[in-house]
Amino acid sequence: MTNSTTPKKPKLAAIVAHANDLVIGRDGQMPWHLPADLKYFKACTLGSPVVMGRKTLDSIGRLLPGRDNLIVSGHPRKVTGQFETQPTNQQTTESWWQDPFEAASAGLKRAAEARQDYCFVIGGGGIYEQLLPYCEALFVTQIDLDVAGDTFFPSYASGTGWQLSELTEGQIDERNAYAHRFAIYTRSDTQVEQLSAI
């Protein structure tokens, strides 16, 4: 019998917005503006660790407040593996990593300490490609838009083990010009590769 006060083990999840053909970026930016997606992203990730590549950090332009920001780079800007609390926001930390798997493992540990359900992988394309086999959930904003891009999300089509567990249609309005939906996909533990503990 499990102890009801024992926290659940957090899961690694990817969160992404993509247009048709799995386009997620062009020239280091998202080639659309969809405020509803930004609101969804914030609601899902606030308080949770986020793992990102250095180019993703540069495209955002700042650390994401209220989150542990784990940045992966072949050329870290700071000493790797140390969490530095930001003086302007005690709930915001920054840490640099050379290995995306070590970053994800550390993010999962931080999520457990904070009693969060997820550590989120937030991009870019190379980070998604490396860590998707270890993710147990996908939080996807699917945007009905044909747009050219140079960065793509890996396929999660049927046959890859992902099952749709939740789907919510987004609203088109004066600020959100594109049809979109918010989907959550999950897969069983038996289909997820395990990260080794640090």
C-alpha positions as CSV (number, residue, x, y, z in Angstrom):
1,M,0.0,0.0,0.0
2,T,1.4,3.4,-1.0
3,N,1.5,6.3,1.4
4,S,-0.9,9.0,0.3
5,T,1.5,11.8,1.4
6,T,4.3,10.5,-0.9
7,P,4.4,12.9,-3.9
8,K,3.9,11.5,-7.3
9,K,7.0,11.1,-9.4
10,P,7.0,14.0,-11.9
11,K,7.1,13.2,-15.6
12,L,9.0,14.7,-18.5
13,A,6.7,16.5,-21.0
14,A,7.2,18.4,-24.2
15,I,5.2,21.5,-24.8
16,V,5.1,22.9,-28.3
17,A,3.1,25.0,-30.8
18,H,3.3,24.0,-34.4
19,A,1.8,24.9,-37.7
20,N,0.9,22.4,-40.4
21,D,3.7,20.1,-41.5
22,L,5.1,20.3,-37.8
23,V,6.7,23.7,-38.5
24,I,7.8,25.3,-35.2
25,G,10.2,28.0,-36.3
26,R,11.8,30.1,-39.0
27,D,15.0,32.2,-38.5
28,G,14.9,31.6,-34.7
29,Q,11.4,32.9,-34.3
30,M,7.8,31.4,-34.3
31,P,6.4,32.5,-37.7
32,W,3.0,33.4,-36.2
33,H,1.5,35.4,-33.4
34,L,-1.1,33.6,-31.3
35,P,-1.7,35.1,-27.8
36,A,-3.9,32.2,-26.8
37,D,-1.0,29.9,-27.2
38,L,1.3,32.1,-25.0
39,K,-1.4,32.1,-22.3
40,Y,-1.7,28.3,-22.5
41,F,2.1,27.9,-22.4
42,K,2.3,30.1,-19.2
43,A,-0.6,28.3,-17.5
44,C,1.0,24.9,-18.2
45,T,4.6,25.7,-17.3
46,L,4.4,28.3,-14.5
47,G,6.1,26.9,-11.4
48,S,7.6,24.0,-13.2
49,P,11.2,23.5,-14.5
50,V,11.7,24.1,-18.2
51,V,14.5,22.7,-20.3
52,M,15.5,24.6,-23.4
53,G,18.4,25.1,-25.8
54,R,20.4,28.3,-25.8
55,K,18.9,29.5,-29.1
56,T,15.4,29.1,-27.6
57,L,16.5,31.3,-24.6
58,D,17.9,33.9,-27.1
59,S,14.6,33.9,-29.1
60,I,12.6,34.4,-25.9
61,G,15.1,37.1,-24.8
62,R,15.0,36.5,-21.1
63,L,14.6,33.8,-18.4
64,L,11.0,32.7,-18.0
65,P,9.9,34.0,-14.6
66,G,8.5,31.7,-11.9
67,R,10.3,28.7,-13.3
68,D,13.6,26.8,-13.0
69,N,15.2,27.6,-16.4
70,L,17.6,24.8,-17.4
71,I,19.5,25.9,-20.5
72,V,21.5,23.4,-22.7
73,S,24.4,24.7,-24.7
74,G,27.6,23.4,-26.1
75,H,29.2,26.6,-24.9
76,P,27.5,27.4,-21.5
77,R,27.6,31.0,-20.4
78,K,28.0,30.0,-16.7
79,V,29.3,27.1,-14.6
80,T,27.2,24.0,-15.5
81,G,24.9,22.3,-13.1
82,Q,24.4,25.1,-10.6
83,F,21.0,26.7,-10.0
84,E,21.3,30.5,-9.6
85,T,18.3,32.2,-8.0
86,Q,17.5,35.5,-9.7
87,P,17.6,38.5,-7.4
88,T,14.5,40.1,-8.9
89,N,12.3,36.9,-8.6
90,Q,13.1,34.3,-6.0
91,Q,10.9,31.7,-7.9
92,T,13.1,32.1,-11.0
93,T,16.4,30.1,-11.3
94,E,18.9,29.8,-14.1
95,S,21.2,26.8,-14.7
96,W,23.4,25.8,-17.7
97,W,24.1,22.3,-19.0
98,Q,26.1,20.8,-21.8
99,D,24.1,17.5,-21.8
100,P,20.4,17.6,-22.4
101,F,19.8,14.3,-20.5
102,E,21.5,15.7,-17.4
103,A,19.4,18.8,-17.7
104,A,16.2,16.8,-18.0
105,S,17.2,14.6,-15.0
106,A,18.0,17.7,-12.9
107,G,14.7,19.2,-14.0
108,L,12.8,16.2,-12.9
109,K,14.5,16.3,-9.5
110,R,13.6,20.0,-9.1
111,A,10.0,19.2,-10.1
112,A,9.8,16.5,-7.4
113,E,11.2,18.9,-4.8
114,A,8.6,21.5,-5.8
115,R,5.8,18.8,-6.0
116,Q,5.2,19.7,-9.6
117,D,3.7,17.1,-12.0
118,Y,6.0,17.9,-14.9
119,C,9.4,19.1,-16.1
120,F,8.7,20.7,-19.5
121,V,10.9,20.5,-22.6
122,I,10.3,23.7,-24.5
123,G,12.6,23.6,-27.5
124,G,14.2,24.1,-29.9
125,G,14.1,21.4,-32.5
126,G,17.3,19.6,-31.6
127,I,16.4,19.5,-27.9
128,Y,12.9,18.1,-28.8
129,E,14.5,15.5,-31.0
130,Q,16.9,14.3,-28.3
131,L,14.4,14.3,-25.4
132,L,11.1,13.3,-26.9
133,P,11.8,9.5,-26.4
134,Y,11.9,10.2,-22.7
135,C,8.7,12.3,-22.5
136,E,5.5,10.8,-21.2
137,A,3.2,13.6,-22.2
138,L,2.9,16.2,-25.0
139,F,1.1,19.5,-24.6
140,V,0.6,20.7,-28.2
141,T,-1.0,23.8,-29.7
142,Q,-1.9,22.7,-33.2
143,I,-2.3,25.8,-35.5
144,D,-4.1,25.5,-38.8
145,L,-1.5,27.5,-40.8
146,D,0.6,26.7,-43.9
147,V,3.9,28.5,-43.4
148,A,7.5,28.0,-44.4
149,G,9.9,27.1,-41.7
150,D,13.3,25.8,-41.0
151,T,12.7,24.1,-37.7
152,F,10.3,21.2,-37.2
153,F,8.8,19.2,-34.3
154,P,9.4,15.4,-34.5
155,S,6.4,13.3,-35.7
156,Y,4.0,12.1,-33.1
157,A,1.6,10.6,-35.6
158,S,-0.4,7.4,-34.9
159,G,1.9,4.4,-34.7
160,T,4.5,6.3,-32.6
161,G,2.9,5.3,-29.3
162,W,1.2,8.7,-28.6
163,Q,-2.5,8.6,-27.7
164,L,-4.7,11.7,-27.6
165,S,-6.0,12.1,-24.1
166,E,-7.5,15.7,-24.2
167,L,-8.5,18.1,-27.0
168,T,-9.9,21.6,-26.6
169,E,-10.7,23.9,-29.6
170,G,-9.3,27.4,-29.4
171,Q,-11.3,30.5,-30.2
172,I,-10.6,32.7,-33.2
173,D,-11.0,36.4,-32.4
174,E,-9.4,39.7,-33.2
175,R,-6.2,38.8,-31.4
176,N,-6.1,35.1,-32.4
177,A,-6.5,35.0,-36.2
178,Y,-5.7,31.3,-36.8
179,A,-7.8,28.2,-36.1
180,H,-6.1,26.3,-33.3
181,R,-6.6,23.5,-30.8
182,F,-4.9,22.5,-27.6
183,A,-4.1,18.8,-27.4
184,I,-2.6,16.6,-24.8
185,Y,-1.0,13.3,-25.8
186,T,0.2,10.6,-23.4
187,R,1.9,7.2,-23.7
188,S,2.5,4.3,-21.3
189,D,5.6,3.9,-19.2
190,T,6.5,0.9,-21.3
191,Q,7.0,3.0,-24.4
192,V,9.2,5.7,-22.6
193,E,12.9,5.4,-22.4
194,Q,14.2,6.1,-18.9
195,L,16.7,8.8,-18.0
196,S,19.4,7.7,-15.7
197,A,19.6,9.5,-12.4
198,I,22.3,12.0,-11.9
